[in-house]
């Protein structure tokens, strides 16, 4: 599976472990947002090696930080899917 905009990922390395959504991709890096510590307008740059991809995709058009927080919270407390490798 390939990293692309709107894909839900889990950060597995660094200070910011947890679920994020990919806002942008660039070479071996992705830009992640979670709506709380990392807003959609100021995403975190992270090496693609330090994330685990999932199968869940999110439509980012008309997405707000509040909606993103709610969606990620529902996903993380729901079934802990591990897709990806």
N, CA, C and O atoms as a Tinker XYZ file with bonds, in Angstrom:
   340  protein
     1  N      0.851000   -1.183000    0.000000    73     2
     2  CA     0.000000    0.000000    0.000000    64     1     3
     3  C      0.894000    1.243000    0.000000    63     2     4     5
     4  O      1.980000    1.245000    0.580000    81     3
     5  N      0.426000    2.265000   -0.644000    73     3     6
     6  CA     1.196000    3.482000   -0.803000    64     5     7
     7  C      0.617000    4.605000    0.050000    63     6     8     9
     8  O     -0.601000    4.714000    0.196000    81     7
     9  N      1.481000    5.432000    0.608000    73     7    10
    10  CA     1.048000    6.589000    1.397000    64     9    11
    11  C      0.455000    7.626000    0.452000    63    10    12    13
    12  O      1.081000    8.006000   -0.538000    81    11
    13  N     -0.757000    8.081000    0.763000    73    11    14
    14  CA    -1.390000    9.115000   -0.062000    64    13    15
    15  C     -2.264000   10.006000    0.807000    63    14    16    17
    16  O     -2.614000    9.651000    1.932000    81    15
    17  N     -2.603000   11.148000    0.277000    73    15    18
    18  CA    -3.387000   12.144000    0.995000    64    17    19
    19  C     -4.726000   11.543000    1.443000    63    18    20    21
    20  O     -5.426000   10.902000    0.661000    81    19
    21  N     -5.063000   11.766000    2.718000    73    19    22
    22  CA    -6.331000   11.301000    3.250000    64    21    23
    23  C     -6.268000    9.942000    3.927000    63    22    24    25
    24  O     -7.256000    9.502000    4.516000    81    23
    25  N     -5.138000    9.277000    3.855000    73    23    26
    26  CA    -5.003000    7.945000    4.442000    64    25    27
    27  C     -4.757000    8.057000    5.942000    63    26    28    29
    28  O     -3.948000    8.872000    6.384000    81    27
    29  N     -5.447000    7.247000    6.713000    73    27    30
    30  CA    -5.261000    7.197000    8.156000    64    29    31
    31  C     -4.032000    6.358000    8.453000    63    30    32    33
    32  O     -3.875000    5.265000    7.909000    81    31
    33  N     -3.154000    6.870000    9.320000    73    31    34
    34  CA    -1.920000    6.164000    9.662000    64    33    35
    35  C     -1.721000    6.182000   11.174000    63    34    36    37
    36  O     -2.328000    6.980000   11.889000    81    35
    37  N     -0.868000    5.294000   11.636000    73    35    38
    38  CA    -0.505000    5.266000   13.047000    64    37    39
    39  C      0.980000    5.585000   13.145000    63    38    40    41
    40  O      1.804000    4.946000   12.491000    81    39
    41  N      1.314000    6.567000   13.956000    73    39    42
    42  CA     2.699000    6.919000   14.197000    64    41    43
    43  C      3.262000    5.937000   15.217000    63    42    44    45
    44  O      2.709000    5.790000   16.307000    81    43
    45  N      4.347000    5.272000   14.873000    73    43    46
    46  CA     4.909000    4.247000   15.752000    64    45    47
    47  C      6.270000    4.657000   16.321000    63    46    48    49
    48  O      6.844000    3.903000   17.107000    81    47
    49  N      6.795000    5.806000   15.957000    73    47    50
    50  CA     8.072000    6.255000   16.480000    64    49    51
    51  C      8.032000    7.762000   16.715000    63    50    52    53
    52  O      7.389000    8.497000   15.965000    81    51
    53  N      8.711000    8.209000   17.743000    73    51    54
    54  CA     8.768000    9.633000   18.047000    64    53    55
    55  C      7.887000    9.993000   19.232000    63    54    56    57
    56  O      7.283000    9.128000   19.866000    81    55
    57  N      7.829000   11.279000   19.515000    73    55    58
    58  CA     7.063000   11.782000   20.660000    64    57    59
    59  C      5.566000   11.820000   20.392000    63    58    60    61
    60  O      4.780000   11.967000   21.329000    81    59
    61  N      5.163000   11.695000   19.166000    73    59    62
    62  CA     3.765000   11.892000   18.775000    64    61    63
    63  C      3.093000   10.593000   18.357000    63    62    64    65
    64  O      2.484000   10.533000   17.289000    81    63
    65  N      3.190000    9.567000   19.167000    73    63    66
    66  CA     2.568000    8.296000   18.811000    64    65    67
    67  C      1.047000    8.425000   18.845000    63    66    68    69
    68  O      0.490000    9.147000   19.671000    81    67
    69  N      0.392000    7.718000   17.940000    73    67    70
    70  CA    -1.063000    7.747000   17.861000    64    69    71
    71  C     -1.521000    7.802000   16.419000    63    70    72    73
    72  O     -0.737000    7.596000   15.493000    81    71
    73  N     -2.808000    8.085000   16.240000    73    71    74
    74  CA    -3.391000    8.119000   14.899000    64    73    75
    75  C     -3.359000    9.516000   14.305000    63    74    76    77
    76  O     -3.598000   10.508000   14.994000    81    75
    77  N     -3.060000    9.576000   13.015000    73    75    78
    78  CA    -2.994000   10.818000   12.257000    64    77    79
    79  C     -3.571000   10.569000   10.875000    63    78    80    81
    80  O     -3.815000    9.425000   10.491000    81    79
    81  N     -3.787000   11.645000   10.131000    73    79    82
    82  CA    -4.180000   11.538000    8.732000    64    81    83
    83  C     -3.111000   12.229000    7.890000    63    82    84    85
    84  O     -2.565000   13.258000    8.288000    81    83
    85  N     -2.820000   11.660000    6.737000    73    83    86
    86  CA    -1.819000   12.249000    5.845000    64    85    87
    87  C     -2.441000   13.435000    5.119000    63    86    88    89
    88  O     -3.467000   13.303000    4.453000    81    87
    89  N     -1.803000   14.597000    5.258000    73    87    90
    90  CA    -2.270000   15.817000    4.611000    64    89    91
    91  C     -1.551000   16.034000    3.286000    63    90    92    93
    92  O     -2.114000   16.592000    2.344000    81    91
    93  N     -0.283000   15.581000    3.225000    73    91    94
    94  CA     0.535000   15.814000    2.039000    64    93    95
    95  C      1.673000   14.790000    2.034000    63    94    96    97
    96  O      2.123000   14.359000    3.095000    81    95
    97  N      2.136000   14.405000    0.854000    73    95    98
    98  CA     3.293000   13.518000    0.741000    64    97    99
    99  C      4.385000   14.212000   -0.050000    63    98   100   101
   100  O      4.108000   15.022000   -0.935000    81    99
   101  N      5.642000   13.884000    0.281000    73    99   102
   102  CA     6.778000   14.507000   -0.388000    64   101   103
   103  C      7.985000   13.579000   -0.246000    63   102   104   105
   104  O      8.519000   13.429000    0.853000    81   103
   105  N      8.414000   12.963000   -1.328000    73   103   106
   106  CA     9.534000   12.016000   -1.335000    64   105   107
   107  C      9.361000   10.948000   -0.253000    63   106   108   109
   108  O      8.387000   10.197000   -0.296000    81   107
   109  N     10.267000   10.860000    0.705000    73   107   110
   110  CA    10.181000    9.869000    1.775000    64   109   111
   111  C      9.529000   10.414000    3.032000    63   110   112   113
   112  O      9.658000    9.818000    4.101000    81   111
   113  N      8.832000   11.532000    2.924000    73   111   114
   114  CA     8.195000   12.163000    4.069000    64   113   115
   115  C      6.702000   12.332000    3.846000    63   114   116   117
   116  O      6.236000   12.439000    2.712000    81   115
   117  N      5.967000   12.354000    4.939000    73   115   118
   118  CA     4.540000   12.664000    4.897000    64   117   119
   119  C      4.283000   13.787000    5.900000    63   118   120   121
   120  O      5.048000   13.974000    6.847000    81   119
   121  N      3.221000   14.515000    5.686000    73   119   122
   122  CA     2.813000   15.572000    6.603000    64   121   123
   123  C      1.529000   15.111000    7.268000    63   122   124   125
   124  O      0.541000   14.823000    6.593000    81   123
   125  N      1.544000   15.042000    8.608000    73   123   126
   126  CA     0.449000   14.452000    9.372000    64   125   127
   127  C     -0.263000   15.481000   10.231000    63   126   128   129
   128  O      0.347000   16.424000   10.735000    81   127
   129  N     -1.572000   15.281000   10.389000    73   127   130
   130  CA    -2.377000   16.124000   11.268000    64   129   131
   131  C     -3.294000   15.244000   12.085000    63   130   132   133
   132  O     -3.732000   14.189000   11.626000    81   131
   133  N     -3.588000   15.688000   13.317000    73   131   134
   134  CA    -4.546000   14.978000   14.156000    64   133   135
   135  C     -5.637000   15.912000   14.679000    63   134   136   137
   136  O     -6.538000   15.465000   15.387000    81   135
   137  N     -5.569000   17.189000   14.344000    73   135   138
   138  CA    -6.600000   18.136000   14.743000    64   137   139
   139  C     -6.410000   18.692000   16.136000    63   138   140   141
   140  O     -7.120000   19.624000   16.515000    81   139
   141  N     -5.483000   18.162000   16.913000    73   139   142
   142  CA    -5.257000   18.641000   18.274000    64   141   143
   143  C     -3.871000   19.261000   18.390000    63   142   144   145
   144  O     -3.731000   20.483000   18.343000    81   143
   145  N     -2.858000   18.434000   18.541000    73   143   146
   146  CA    -1.499000   18.966000   18.656000    64   145   147
   147  C     -0.953000   19.381000   17.291000    63   146   148   149
   148  O     -0.110000   20.274000   17.197000    81   147
   149  N     -1.433000   18.737000   16.251000    73   147   150
   150  CA    -1.045000   19.086000   14.890000    64   149   151
   151  C     -2.278000   19.385000   14.069000    63   150   152   153
   152  O     -3.023000   18.484000   13.683000    81   151
   153  N     -2.484000   20.669000   13.807000    73   151   154
   154  CA    -3.657000   21.121000   13.065000    64   153   155
   155  C     -3.483000   20.873000   11.567000    63   154   156   157
   156  O     -2.373000   20.642000   11.089000    81   155
   157  N     -4.582000   20.924000   10.848000    73   155   158
   158  CA    -4.552000   20.719000    9.400000    64   157   159
   159  C     -3.723000   21.787000    8.683000    63   158   160   161
   160  O     -3.125000   21.510000    7.643000    81   159
   161  N     -3.683000   23.001000    9.230000    73   159   162
   162  CA    -2.919000   24.061000    8.571000    64   161   163
   163  C     -1.444000   24.094000    8.999000    63   162   164   165
   164  O     -0.669000   24.887000    8.464000    81   163
   165  N     -1.049000   23.246000    9.955000    73   163   166
   166  CA     0.341000   23.166000   10.399000    64   165   167
   167  C      0.706000   21.706000   10.692000    63   166   168   169
   168  O      0.951000   21.346000   11.843000    81   167
   169  N      0.741000   20.866000    9.647000    73   167   170
   170  CA     0.984000   19.436000    9.867000    64   169   171
   171  C      2.427000   19.122000   10.251000    63   170   172   173
   172  O      3.331000   19.925000   10.020000    81   171
   173  N      2.628000   17.947000   10.837000    73   171   174
   174  CA     3.945000   17.460000   11.268000    64   173   175
   175  C      4.625000   16.714000   10.130000    63   174   176   177
   176  O      4.028000   15.830000    9.517000    81   175
   177  N      5.861000   17.067000    9.850000    73   175   178
   178  CA     6.643000   16.362000    8.830000    64   177   179
   179  C      7.247000   15.128000    9.492000    63   178   180   181
   180  O      7.903000   15.232000   10.529000    81   179
   181  N      7.026000   13.961000    8.891000    73   179   182
   182  CA     7.480000   12.714000    9.495000    64   181   183
   183  C      7.999000   11.768000    8.419000    63   182   184   185
   184  O      7.441000   11.679000    7.326000    81   183
   185  N      9.073000   11.066000    8.747000    73   183   186
   186  CA     9.638000   10.082000    7.845000    64   185   187
   187  C      8.650000    8.943000    7.670000    63   186   188   189
   188  O      8.045000    8.487000    8.641000    81   187
   189  N      8.484000    8.487000    6.456000    73   187   190
   190  CA     7.509000    7.442000    6.152000    64   189   191
   191  C      7.848000    6.119000    6.854000    63   190   192   193
   192  O      6.968000    5.283000    7.054000    81   191
   193  N      9.105000    5.931000    7.222000    73   191   194
   194  CA     9.511000    4.728000    7.945000    64   193   195
   195  C      8.908000    4.657000    9.346000    63   194   196   197
   196  O      8.807000    3.576000    9.925000    81   195
   197  N      8.511000    5.795000    9.886000    73   195   198
   198  CA     8.043000    5.872000   11.266000    64   197   199
   199  C      6.530000    5.819000   11.410000    63   198   200   201
   200  O      5.995000    6.114000   12.479000    81   199
   201  N      5.841000    5.445000   10.341000    73   199   202
   202  CA     4.376000    5.327000   10.413000    64   201   203
   203  C      3.952000    3.946000    9.927000    63   202   204   205
   204  O      4.681000    3.279000    9.194000    81   203
   205  N      2.779000    3.537000   10.343000    73   203   206
   206  CA     2.176000    2.290000    9.861000    64   205   207
   207  C      0.870000    2.674000    9.160000    63   206   208   209
   208  O      0.015000    3.341000    9.742000    81   207
   209  N      0.731000    2.244000    7.907000    73   207   210
   210  CA    -0.441000    2.575000    7.111000    64   209   211
   211  C     -1.633000    1.726000    7.529000    63   210   212   213
   212  O     -1.467000    0.589000    7.972000    81   211
   213  N     -2.821000    2.272000    7.391000    73   211   214
   214  CA    -4.057000    1.519000    7.599000    64   213   215
   215  C     -4.823000    1.507000    6.281000    63   214   216   217
   216  O     -4.365000    2.079000    5.292000    81   215
   217  N     -5.973000    0.868000    6.261000    73   215   218
   218  CA    -6.786000    0.820000    5.041000    64   217   219
   219  C     -7.846000    1.910000    5.019000    63   218   220   221
   220  O     -8.521000    2.080000    4.003000    81   219
   221  N     -8.011000    2.645000    6.094000    73   219   222
   222  CA    -9.057000    3.668000    6.208000    64   221   223
   223  C     -8.620000    4.952000    5.510000    63   222   224   225
   224  O     -7.517000    5.451000    5.735000    81   223
   225  N     -9.500000    5.478000    4.659000    73   223   226
   226  CA    -9.248000    6.746000    3.985000    64   225   227
   227  C    -10.271000    7.770000    4.431000    63   226   228   229
   228  O    -11.428000    7.436000    4.686000    81   227
   229  N     -9.841000    9.016000    4.525000    73   227   230
   230  CA   -10.693000   10.114000    4.968000    64   229   231
   231  C    -10.732000   11.162000    3.860000    63   230   232   233
   232  O     -9.697000   11.491000    3.279000    81   231
   233  N    -11.903000   11.680000    3.570000    73   231   234
   234  CA   -12.035000   12.766000    2.597000    64   233   235
   235  C    -11.719000   14.070000    3.328000    63   234   236   237
   236  O    -12.399000   14.422000    4.292000    81   235
   237  N    -10.695000   14.782000    2.876000    73   235   238
   238  CA   -10.237000   15.973000    3.580000    64   237   239
   239  C    -10.925000   17.262000    3.145000    63   238   240   241
   240  O    -10.764000   18.293000    3.799000    81   239
   241  N    -11.685000   17.224000    2.057000    73   239   242
   242  CA   -12.416000   18.416000    1.659000    64   241   243
   243  C    -13.451000   18.721000    2.737000    63   242   244   245
   244  O    -14.154000   17.823000    3.202000    81   243
   245  N    -13.540000   19.969000    3.127000    73   243   246
   246  CA   -14.458000   20.442000    4.161000    64   245   247
   247  C    -14.186000   19.823000    5.532000    63   246   248   249
   248  O    -15.055000   19.851000    6.404000    81   247
   249  N    -12.997000   19.267000    5.731000    73   247   250
   250  CA   -12.624000   18.711000    7.029000    64   249   251
   251  C    -12.108000   19.835000    7.913000    63   250   252   253
   252  O    -11.318000   20.669000    7.470000    81   251
   253  N    -12.554000   19.855000    9.159000    73   251   254
   254  CA   -12.057000   20.816000   10.134000    64   253   255
   255  C    -11.261000   20.058000   11.187000    63   254   256   257
   256  O    -11.323000   18.831000   11.267000    81   255
   257  N    -10.515000   20.803000   11.989000    73   255   258
   258  CA    -9.744000   20.164000   13.055000    64   257   259
   259  C    -10.672000   19.462000   14.051000    63   258   260   261
   260  O    -10.352000   18.385000   14.553000    81   259
   261  N    -11.790000   20.064000   14.324000    73   259   262
   262  CA   -12.750000   19.475000   15.259000    64   261   263
   263  C    -13.310000   18.142000   14.735000    63   262   264   265
   264  O    -13.380000   17.158000   15.471000    81   263
   265  N    -13.706000   18.126000   13.460000    73   263   266
   266  CA   -14.225000   16.893000   12.854000    64   265   267
   267  C    -13.150000   15.814000   12.816000    63   266   268   269
   268  O    -13.428000   14.637000   13.045000    81   267
   269  N    -11.916000   16.230000   12.523000    73   267   270
   270  CA   -10.803000   15.287000   12.460000    64   269   271
   271  C    -10.532000   14.667000   13.835000    63   270   272   273
   272  O    -10.334000   13.457000   13.939000    81   271
   273  N    -10.523000   15.488000   14.886000    73   271   274
   274  CA   -10.322000   14.969000   16.246000    64   273   275
   275  C    -11.382000   13.945000   16.596000    63   274   276   277
   276  O    -11.074000   12.885000   17.141000    81   275
   277  N    -12.633000   14.258000   16.285000    73   275   278
   278  CA   -13.739000   13.350000   16.600000    64   277   279
   279  C    -13.591000   12.027000   15.840000    63   278   280   281
   280  O    -13.766000   10.952000   16.414000    81   279
   281  N    -13.271000   12.116000   14.564000    73   279   282
   282  CA   -13.122000   10.922000   13.745000    64   281   283
   283  C    -11.962000   10.045000   14.224000    63   282   284   285
   284  O    -12.103000    8.825000   14.314000    81   283
   285  N    -10.825000   10.656000   14.530000    73   283   286
   286  CA    -9.673000    9.896000   15.002000    64   285   287
   287  C     -9.931000    9.294000   16.380000    63   286   288   289
   288  O     -9.462000    8.194000   16.674000    81   287
   289  N    -10.668000   10.002000   17.219000    73   287   290
   290  CA   -11.014000    9.481000   18.540000    64   289   291
   291  C    -11.911000    8.259000   18.414000    63   290   292   293
   292  O    -11.705000    7.266000   19.112000    81   291
   293  N    -12.896000    8.318000   17.539000    73   291   294
   294  CA   -13.784000    7.174000   17.305000    64   293   295
   295  C    -12.995000    5.982000   16.770000    63   294   296   297
   296  O    -13.240000    4.840000   17.158000    81   295
   297  N    -12.056000    6.256000   15.885000    73   295   298
   298  CA   -11.273000    5.173000   15.293000    64   297   299
   299  C    -10.345000    4.524000   16.326000    63   298   300   301
   300  O    -10.229000    3.299000   16.380000    81   299
   301  N     -9.694000    5.344000   17.137000    73   299   302
   302  CA    -8.729000    4.799000   18.094000    64   301   303
   303  C     -9.414000    4.062000   19.244000    63   302   304   305
   304  O     -8.835000    3.123000   19.789000    81   303
   305  N    -10.615000    4.452000   19.622000    73   303   306
   306  CA   -11.314000    3.745000   20.700000    64   305   307
   307  C    -12.120000    2.576000   20.172000    63   306   308   309
   308  O    -12.539000    1.705000   20.935000    81   307
   309  N    -12.338000    2.555000   18.864000    73   307   310
   310  CA   -13.081000    1.439000   18.235000    64   309   311
   311  C    -12.159000    0.276000   17.995000    63   310   312   313
   312  O    -11.237000    0.025000   18.771000    81   311
   313  N    -12.407000   -0.421000   16.937000    73   311   314
   314  CA   -11.587000   -1.591000   16.625000    64   313   315
   315  C    -10.200000   -1.163000   16.231000    63   314   316   317
   316  O    -10.048000   -0.303000   15.364000    81   315
   317  N     -9.193000   -1.731000   16.832000    73   315   318
   318  CA    -7.805000   -1.420000   16.559000    64   317   319
   319  C     -7.351000   -2.222000   15.342000    63   318   320   321
   320  O     -6.719000   -3.270000   15.479000    81   319
   321  N     -7.675000   -1.723000   14.160000    73   319   322
   322  CA    -7.295000   -2.405000   12.928000    64   321   323
   323  C     -5.804000   -2.269000   12.722000    63   322   324   325
   324  O     -5.241000   -1.199000   12.954000    81   323
   325  N     -5.167000   -3.312000   12.299000    73   323   326
   326  CA    -3.776000   -3.158000   11.875000    64   325   327
   327  C     -3.659000   -3.770000   10.490000    63   326   328   329
   328  O     -3.548000   -4.981000   10.301000    81   327
   329  N     -3.691000   -2.862000    9.547000    73   327   330
   330  CA    -3.518000   -3.299000    8.167000    64   329   331
   331  C     -2.089000   -2.979000    7.836000    63   330   332   333
   332  O     -1.324000   -2.871000    8.795000    81   331
   333  N     -1.704000   -2.843000    6.857000    73   331   334
   334  CA    -0.486000   -2.294000    6.458000    64   333   335
   335  C      0.711000   -3.035000    6.202000    63   334   336   337
   336  O      1.372000   -1.998000    6.242000    81   335
   337  N      1.371000   -3.700000    6.028000    73   335   338
   338  CA     2.680000   -4.141000    5.689000    64   337   339
   339  C      2.690000   -4.782000    4.372000    63   338   340
   340  O      3.740000   -5.227000    3.910000    81   339
